[in-house]
Amino acid sequence: MVERKLSTKKYLIAFVLTIIIFCGGILVGSLLENAQLKDAKQITLNEKVNLQSLQLQQSYMESGLADCKTLNKILETNIDELTKKMGIVIDYEKQSFFNEDEFNLQLRDYFLTEIQFLLTSQEIDKTCAKDSIKVIYFYDESAADTQGQILDYLKKVFGSEVLVFSFNSGFNQEPMINVLLTSYKIEKFPAVVVDDQVFQGHTSVEVLMKTICNEINGIKGEMPKKCQTLFKNYK
């Protein structure tokens, strides 16, 4: 009887400790996720403020109070920063367990802000001399997709001459992404739009590079030296 009582006591203590550890894990996970949610909200708020600032500067430019060169530089900086922050928000959303709906709202807000940046950049092109090639990338989170890496490489090569906007084609919570997919008649992923040229399915670095170089040539009236060098490397 004594041994049985001791065994029961051990099991009870083990059970209580398990419950405490389990609850502690949930509490820590909840606190961490709340901190991530707060950070995600701060990121999206910061990018929205940057967008509003850019739009106001565009209005000033139309009134002759700002110059195109400065505006395009600000646009490039904001989009580059937006792209960097996107990965953070997406990672938070993937890891979420307690606040999934709120993280989805943050992602919606993020993608809508990115679309507004895209539309603003197109409006700036109407007022200023076109300064960069707009590249839109639709991905489907396939593990085999290397298109994003190719675009990262091309962004490093061309710098401010290329602006990249990335959208998750499978994020159905935001209807505007589907509107973009429909307007460009996208049916296969990954897909890349270089200005008005649409490439569906995986597109090689050579094809995209030549397309971008030709677009830059159309803007500046001459083929950049780096394009000439790159063409030689890919002959």
C-alpha atoms as a printed R data frame, in Angstrom:
    type eleno elety resid chain resno      x      y       z
1   ATOM     1    CA   MET     A     1  0.000  0.000   0.000
2   ATOM     2    CA   VAL     A     2  2.832  2.405   0.860
3   ATOM     3    CA   GLU     A     3  4.583  1.777  -2.473
4   ATOM     4    CA   ARG     A     4  1.319  2.291  -4.337
5   ATOM     5    CA   LYS     A     5  0.733  5.624  -2.553
6   ATOM     6    CA   LEU     A     6  4.263  6.756  -3.394
7   ATOM     7    CA   SER     A     7  3.780  5.782  -7.060
8   ATOM     8    CA   THR     A     8  0.499  7.687  -7.223
9   ATOM     9    CA   LYS     A     9  2.160 10.722  -5.668
10  ATOM    10    CA   LYS     A    10  5.006 10.586  -8.217
11  ATOM    11    CA   TYR     A    11  2.542 10.383 -11.124
12  ATOM    12    CA   LEU     A    12  0.547 13.286  -9.703
13  ATOM    13    CA   ILE     A    13  3.679 15.439  -9.330
14  ATOM    14    CA   ALA     A    14  4.789 14.526 -12.857
15  ATOM    15    CA   PHE     A    15  1.322 15.409 -14.182
16  ATOM    16    CA   VAL     A    16  1.312 18.782 -12.395
17  ATOM    17    CA   LEU     A    17  4.812 19.599 -13.661
18  ATOM    18    CA   THR     A    18  3.781 18.669 -17.195
19  ATOM    19    CA   ILE     A    19  0.779 20.993 -16.976
20  ATOM    20    CA   ILE     A    20  2.953 23.818 -15.619
21  ATOM    21    CA   ILE     A    21  5.549 23.383 -18.397
22  ATOM    22    CA   PHE     A    22  2.812 23.165 -21.036
23  ATOM    23    CA   CYS     A    23  1.060 26.300 -19.795
24  ATOM    24    CA   GLY     A    24  4.406 28.068 -19.501
25  ATOM    25    CA   GLY     A    25  5.190 27.210 -23.112
26  ATOM    26    CA   ILE     A    26  1.823 28.573 -24.241
27  ATOM    27    CA   LEU     A    27  2.367 31.766 -22.248
28  ATOM    28    CA   VAL     A    28  5.866 32.316 -23.675
29  ATOM    29    CA   GLY     A    29  4.612 31.575 -27.201
30  ATOM    30    CA   SER     A    30  1.715 33.986 -26.769
31  ATOM    31    CA   LEU     A    31  3.985 36.762 -25.459
32  ATOM    32    CA   LEU     A    32  6.440 36.252 -28.323
33  ATOM    33    CA   GLU     A    33  3.679 36.278 -30.915
34  ATOM    34    CA   ASN     A    34  2.160 39.438 -29.443
35  ATOM    35    CA   ALA     A    35  5.576 41.102 -29.664
36  ATOM    36    CA   GLN     A    36  5.858 40.026 -33.318
37  ATOM    37    CA   LEU     A    37  2.355 41.326 -34.033
38  ATOM    38    CA   LYS     A    38  3.262 44.681 -32.496
39  ATOM    39    CA   ASP     A    39  6.405 44.806 -34.663
40  ATOM    40    CA   ALA     A    40  4.405 43.895 -37.779
41  ATOM    41    CA   LYS     A    41  1.921 46.701 -37.058
42  ATOM    42    CA   GLN     A    42  4.807 49.144 -36.637
43  ATOM    43    CA   ILE     A    43  6.325 48.021 -39.954
44  ATOM    44    CA   THR     A    44  3.091 48.454 -41.927
45  ATOM    45    CA   LEU     A    45  2.389 51.806 -40.266
46  ATOM    46    CA   ASN     A    46  5.883 53.037 -41.127
47  ATOM    47    CA   GLU     A    47  5.492 52.013 -44.789
48  ATOM    48    CA   LYS     A    48  2.060 53.657 -45.030
49  ATOM    49    CA   VAL     A    49  3.523 56.908 -43.686
50  ATOM    50    CA   ASN     A    50  6.344 56.662 -46.252
51  ATOM    51    CA   LEU     A    51  3.740 56.207 -48.985
52  ATOM    52    CA   GLN     A    52  1.718 59.216 -47.843
53  ATOM    53    CA   SER     A    53  4.884 61.297 -47.758
54  ATOM    54    CA   LEU     A    54  5.759 60.216 -51.299
55  ATOM    55    CA   GLN     A    55  2.266 61.013 -52.565
56  ATOM    56    CA   LEU     A    56  2.419 64.478 -51.018
57  ATOM    57    CA   GLN     A    57  5.812 65.079 -52.603
58  ATOM    58    CA   GLN     A    58  4.320 64.003 -55.927
59  ATOM    59    CA   SER     A    59  1.618 66.653 -55.508
60  ATOM    60    CA   TYR     A    60  4.315 69.214 -54.701
61  ATOM    61    CA   MET     A    61  6.206 68.151 -57.802
62  ATOM    62    CA   GLU     A    62  3.136 68.708 -59.972
63  ATOM    63    CA   SER     A    63  2.988 72.206 -58.517
64  ATOM    64    CA   GLY     A    64  6.640 72.767 -59.405
65  ATOM    65    CA   LEU     A    65  7.803 72.586 -55.774
66  ATOM    66    CA   ALA     A    66  9.797 69.341 -55.996
67  ATOM    67    CA   ASP     A    67 12.115 67.836 -58.597
68  ATOM    68    CA   CYS     A    68 11.761 64.473 -60.349
69  ATOM    69    CA   LYS     A    69 15.240 63.236 -59.490
70  ATOM    70    CA   THR     A    70 14.630 63.584 -55.751
71  ATOM    71    CA   LEU     A    71 11.180 62.016 -56.032
72  ATOM    72    CA   ASN     A    72 12.460 58.978 -57.930
73  ATOM    73    CA   LYS     A    73 15.253 58.509 -55.406
74  ATOM    74    CA   ILE     A    74 12.771 58.561 -52.532
75  ATOM    75    CA   LEU     A    75 10.546 56.108 -54.408
76  ATOM    76    CA   GLU     A    76 13.420 53.663 -54.893
77  ATOM    77    CA   THR     A    77 14.494 53.903 -51.239
78  ATOM    78    CA   ASN     A    78 10.961 53.331 -49.966
79  ATOM    79    CA   ILE     A    79 10.344 50.323 -52.219
80  ATOM    80    CA   ASP     A    80 13.681 48.744 -51.287
81  ATOM    81    CA   GLU     A    81 12.840 49.201 -47.607
82  ATOM    82    CA   LEU     A    82  9.347 47.810 -48.169
83  ATOM    83    CA   THR     A    83 10.786 44.701 -49.821
84  ATOM    84    CA   LYS     A    84 13.162 44.068 -46.911
85  ATOM    85    CA   LYS     A    85 10.381 44.441 -44.339
86  ATOM    86    CA   MET     A    86  8.039 42.184 -46.312
87  ATOM    87    CA   GLY     A    87 10.051 39.087 -45.422
88  ATOM    88    CA   ILE     A    88  9.743 39.885 -41.712
89  ATOM    89    CA   VAL     A    89  5.952 40.260 -41.815
90  ATOM    90    CA   ILE     A    90  5.508 37.097 -43.917
91  ATOM    91    CA   ASP     A    91  7.686 35.080 -41.515
92  ATOM    92    CA   TYR     A    92  5.620 36.331 -38.574
93  ATOM    93    CA   GLU     A    93  2.403 35.293 -40.339
94  ATOM    94    CA   LYS     A    94  3.729 31.794 -41.053
95  ATOM    95    CA   GLN     A    95  4.733 31.299 -37.412
96  ATOM    96    CA   SER     A    96  1.477 32.645 -35.980
97  ATOM    97    CA   PHE     A    97 -0.802 30.393 -33.940
98  ATOM    98    CA   PHE     A    98 -2.786 32.628 -31.605
99  ATOM    99    CA   ASN     A    99 -3.178 35.742 -33.796
100 ATOM   100    CA   GLU     A   100 -3.408 34.341 -37.323
101 ATOM   101    CA   ASP     A   101 -6.355 36.562 -38.315
102 ATOM   102    CA   GLU     A   102 -4.576 39.716 -37.149
103 ATOM   103    CA   PHE     A   103 -1.389 38.763 -39.005
104 ATOM   104    CA   ASN     A   104 -3.462 38.188 -42.150
105 ATOM   105    CA   LEU     A   105 -4.865 41.703 -41.767
106 ATOM   106    CA   GLN     A   106 -1.320 43.029 -41.460
107 ATOM   107    CA   LEU     A   107 -0.354 41.190 -44.638
108 ATOM   108    CA   ARG     A   108 -3.386 42.615 -46.440
109 ATOM   109    CA   ASP     A   109 -2.355 46.072 -45.315
110 ATOM   110    CA   TYR     A   110  1.200 45.420 -46.478
111 ATOM   111    CA   PHE     A   111  0.198 44.189 -49.956
112 ATOM   112    CA   LEU     A   112 -2.254 47.080 -50.401
113 ATOM   113    CA   THR     A   113  0.514 49.522 -49.497
114 ATOM   114    CA   GLU     A   114  2.807 47.864 -52.030
115 ATOM   115    CA   ILE     A   115  0.113 48.138 -54.727
116 ATOM   116    CA   GLN     A   116 -0.279 51.820 -53.892
117 ATOM   117    CA   PHE     A   117  3.488 52.263 -54.289
118 ATOM   118    CA   LEU     A   118  3.217 50.574 -57.701
119 ATOM   119    CA   LEU     A   119  0.381 52.856 -58.816
120 ATOM   120    CA   THR     A   120  2.191 55.920 -57.456
121 ATOM   121    CA   SER     A   121  5.347 54.985 -59.360
122 ATOM   122    CA   GLN     A   122  3.282 54.736 -62.565
123 ATOM   123    CA   GLU     A   123  1.766 58.154 -61.890
124 ATOM   124    CA   ILE     A   124  5.218 59.634 -61.344
125 ATOM   125    CA   ASP     A   125  6.276 58.248 -64.746
126 ATOM   126    CA   LYS     A   126  3.460 60.247 -66.346
127 ATOM   127    CA   THR     A   127  4.733 63.507 -64.861
128 ATOM   128    CA   CYS     A   128  8.485 62.915 -64.875
129 ATOM   129    CA   ALA     A   129 10.678 61.368 -67.518
130 ATOM   130    CA   LYS     A   130 10.554 57.611 -66.923
131 ATOM   131    CA   ASP     A   131 13.465 56.734 -64.653
132 ATOM   132    CA   SER     A   132 13.149 52.994 -63.979
133 ATOM   133    CA   ILE     A   133 11.732 49.686 -65.191
134 ATOM   134    CA   LYS     A   134  8.849 48.340 -63.108
135 ATOM   135    CA   VAL     A   135  8.993 44.570 -62.518
136 ATOM   136    CA   ILE     A   136  6.030 42.757 -60.924
137 ATOM   137    CA   TYR     A   137  6.659 39.271 -59.547
138 ATOM   138    CA   PHE     A   138  3.818 36.866 -58.734
139 ATOM   139    CA   TYR     A   139  4.928 33.835 -56.721
140 ATOM   140    CA   ASP     A   140  3.127 30.777 -55.319
141 ATOM   141    CA   GLU     A   141  5.502 29.758 -52.500
142 ATOM   142    CA   SER     A   142  6.723 26.680 -54.351
143 ATOM   143    CA   ALA     A   143  9.887 25.276 -52.785
144 ATOM   144    CA   ALA     A   144 11.314 24.767 -56.282
145 ATOM   145    CA   ASP     A   145 10.780 28.397 -57.315
146 ATOM   146    CA   THR     A   146 14.081 30.198 -57.917
147 ATOM   147    CA   GLN     A   147 12.551 33.159 -59.760
148 ATOM   148    CA   GLY     A   148 12.866 35.370 -56.706
149 ATOM   149    CA   GLN     A   149 16.598 34.689 -56.503
150 ATOM   150    CA   ILE     A   150 16.976 35.637 -60.167
151 ATOM   151    CA   LEU     A   151 15.151 38.919 -59.568
152 ATOM   152    CA   ASP     A   152 17.326 39.624 -56.512
153 ATOM   153    CA   TYR     A   153 20.379 39.175 -58.736
154 ATOM   154    CA   LEU     A   154 18.987 41.451 -61.452
155 ATOM   155    CA   LYS     A   155 18.146 44.087 -58.855
156 ATOM   156    CA   LYS     A   156 21.769 44.035 -57.685
157 ATOM   157    CA   VAL     A   157 22.973 44.356 -61.297
158 ATOM   158    CA   PHE     A   158 20.679 47.218 -62.329
159 ATOM   159    CA   GLY     A   159 20.191 48.972 -58.996
160 ATOM   160    CA   SER     A   160 17.865 51.982 -59.161
161 ATOM   161    CA   GLU     A   161 17.052 51.300 -62.822
162 ATOM   162    CA   VAL     A   162 14.799 48.407 -61.755
163 ATOM   163    CA   LEU     A   163 12.004 48.474 -59.162
164 ATOM   164    CA   VAL     A   164 10.609 45.091 -58.085
165 ATOM   165    CA   PHE     A   165  7.116 44.540 -56.623
166 ATOM   166    CA   SER     A   166  6.388 41.040 -55.258
167 ATOM   167    CA   PHE     A   167  2.958 39.530 -54.594
168 ATOM   168    CA   ASN     A   168  1.854 36.170 -53.194
169 ATOM   169    CA   SER     A   169 -0.583 34.833 -55.785
170 ATOM   170    CA   GLY     A   170 -2.088 32.475 -53.208
171 ATOM   171    CA   PHE     A   171 -2.967 35.165 -50.673
172 ATOM   172    CA   ASN     A   172 -6.704 35.116 -51.348
173 ATOM   173    CA   GLN     A   173 -7.535 37.338 -48.377
174 ATOM   174    CA   GLU     A   174 -6.667 40.387 -50.499
175 ATOM   175    CA   PRO     A   175 -8.867 40.648 -53.652
176 ATOM   176    CA   MET     A   176 -6.631 43.284 -55.271
177 ATOM   177    CA   ILE     A   177 -3.938 40.668 -55.884
178 ATOM   178    CA   ASN     A   178 -6.453 38.656 -57.896
179 ATOM   179    CA   VAL     A   179 -7.403 41.839 -59.771
180 ATOM   180    CA   LEU     A   180 -3.749 42.251 -60.804
181 ATOM   181    CA   LEU     A   181 -3.534 38.588 -61.837
182 ATOM   182    CA   THR     A   182 -6.660 38.959 -63.956
183 ATOM   183    CA   SER     A   183 -5.557 42.227 -65.555
184 ATOM   184    CA   TYR     A   184 -2.258 40.662 -66.667
185 ATOM   185    CA   LYS     A   185 -4.000 37.360 -67.572
186 ATOM   186    CA   ILE     A   186 -1.667 35.344 -65.322
187 ATOM   187    CA   GLU     A   187 -2.427 31.611 -65.311
188 ATOM   188    CA   LYS     A   188  0.946 30.032 -64.538
189 ATOM   189    CA   PHE     A   189  3.416 30.662 -61.730
190 ATOM   190    CA   PRO     A   190  5.892 32.060 -61.114
191 ATOM   191    CA   ALA     A   191  5.074 34.995 -63.359
192 ATOM   192    CA   VAL     A   192  7.027 38.164 -64.066
193 ATOM   193    CA   VAL     A   193  5.792 41.370 -65.683
194 ATOM   194    CA   VAL     A   194  8.485 43.701 -67.034
195 ATOM   195    CA   ASP     A   195  6.593 46.929 -67.684
196 ATOM   196    CA   ASP     A   196  3.890 45.510 -70.010
197 ATOM   197    CA   GLN     A   197  5.664 42.300 -71.053
198 ATOM   198    CA   VAL     A   198  4.306 39.211 -69.296
199 ATOM   199    CA   PHE     A   199  6.369 36.047 -68.689
200 ATOM   200    CA   GLN     A   200  4.523 33.040 -67.262
201 ATOM   201    CA   GLY     A   201  6.295 30.083 -65.720
202 ATOM   202    CA   HIS     A   202  9.983 30.100 -64.787
203 ATOM   203    CA   THR     A   203 11.876 32.688 -66.853
204 ATOM   204    CA   SER     A   204 15.645 32.504 -67.206
205 ATOM   205    CA   VAL     A   205 18.018 35.249 -66.115
206 ATOM   206    CA   GLU     A   206 19.130 35.696 -69.741
207 ATOM   207    CA   VAL     A   207 15.606 36.409 -71.010
208 ATOM   208    CA   LEU     A   208 14.775 38.846 -68.224
209 ATOM   209    CA   MET     A   209 18.149 40.554 -68.514
210 ATOM   210    CA   LYS     A   210 17.766 41.143 -72.241
211 ATOM   211    CA   THR     A   211 14.213 42.392 -71.756
212 ATOM   212    CA   ILE     A   212 15.262 44.846 -69.051
213 ATOM   213    CA   CYS     A   213 18.228 46.037 -71.104
214 ATOM   214    CA   ASN     A   214 15.996 46.656 -74.114
215 ATOM   215    CA   GLU     A   215 13.536 48.586 -71.946
216 ATOM   216    CA   ILE     A   216 16.341 50.726 -70.518
217 ATOM   217    CA   ASN     A   217 17.595 51.295 -74.050
218 ATOM   218    CA   GLY     A   218 14.110 52.505 -74.972
219 ATOM   219    CA   ILE     A   219 14.113 54.985 -72.097
220 ATOM   220    CA   LYS     A   220 17.644 56.358 -72.476
221 ATOM   221    CA   GLY     A   221 18.068 55.926 -76.215
222 ATOM   222    CA   GLU     A   222 21.225 53.887 -75.803
223 ATOM   223    CA   MET     A   223 22.234 50.477 -74.511
224 ATOM   224    CA   PRO     A   224 23.945 50.770 -71.104
225 ATOM   225    CA   LYS     A   225 27.547 49.549 -71.000
226 ATOM   226    CA   LYS     A   226 26.714 46.942 -68.378
227 ATOM   227    CA   CYS     A   227 24.084 45.486 -70.733
228 ATOM   228    CA   GLN     A   228 26.665 45.189 -73.493
229 ATOM   229    CA   THR     A   229 28.988 43.374 -71.105
230 ATOM   230    CA   LEU     A   230 26.216 41.129 -69.845
231 ATOM   231    CA   PHE     A   231 25.141 40.213 -73.352
232 ATOM   232    CA   LYS     A   232 28.721 39.139 -74.138
233 ATOM   233    CA   ASN     A   233 28.747 36.925 -71.043
234 ATOM   234    CA   TYR     A   234 25.553 35.161 -72.075
235 ATOM   235    CA   LYS     A   235 26.277 34.580 -75.756
